[in-house]
Amino acid sequence: MPKEKACKNCKRIYEGNECPICAKKETSETFKGKVEIVNPEKSTLAKELKINKKGIYAIKI
């Protein structure tokens, strides 16, 4: 099973070579906490973390 990575730019957690959101390759394999954003328009947590697309994100990198 591939190891999860978090993008240092947008904090998206993914598996693969580059971030599916911002297409950057700057990653971190160490991060604290995960949050799944389902409806970013209505989520106060998404607004606080400045997330505007649904997915799984790292809380702290």
C-alpha positions in Angstrom: 0.0 0.0 0.0 1.5 3.4 -1.0 2.3 5.8 1.8 0.1 8.9 2.2 1.7 12.3 1.6 0.5 15.8 2.4 1.0 18.7 0.0 3.0 21.5 1.7 1.1 24.0 -0.4 -2.6 23.1 0.0 -2.4 20.4 2.7 -4.2 17.8 0.6 -3.5 14.2 1.6 -3.0 11.9 -1.4 -1.1 8.9 -2.8 1.0 9.4 -5.9 3.7 11.6 -7.4 2.0 15.0 -7.4 -0.8 16.8 -5.7 -4.2 16.4 -7.5 -5.3 19.9 -6.5 -2.3 22.2 -7.1 0.0 19.8 -9.1 3.0 20.6 -6.9 5.5 17.9 -5.8 6.5 19.5 -2.5 5.3 16.9 0.0 5.6 15.8 3.6 5.1 12.3 4.9 4.8 13.5 8.4 1.7 15.4 9.4 -0.7 15.7 12.3 -4.4 15.0 12.1 -6.7 14.5 9.2 -9.9 16.2 8.4 -12.4 15.2 5.6 -14.2 18.1 4.0 -17.4 17.1 2.4 -19.1 20.4 1.8 -16.6 23.2 1.9 -19.2 26.0 1.2 -21.0 25.3 4.5 -18.1 24.1 6.6 -16.7 26.6 9.2 -13.6 24.4 9.6 -13.0 24.5 5.8 -13.2 28.3 5.9 -10.8 28.4 8.9 -8.3 26.1 7.1 -8.8 28.0 3.8 -10.0 24.9 2.0 -12.4 25.3 -1.0 -12.5 21.8 -2.5 -13.7 18.6 -0.9 -11.3 15.9 0.1 -9.0 14.7 2.9 -6.6 17.3 4.3 -3.8 17.4 7.0 -4.5 19.7 9.9 -0.8 20.4 10.6 2.3 19.7 8.5 
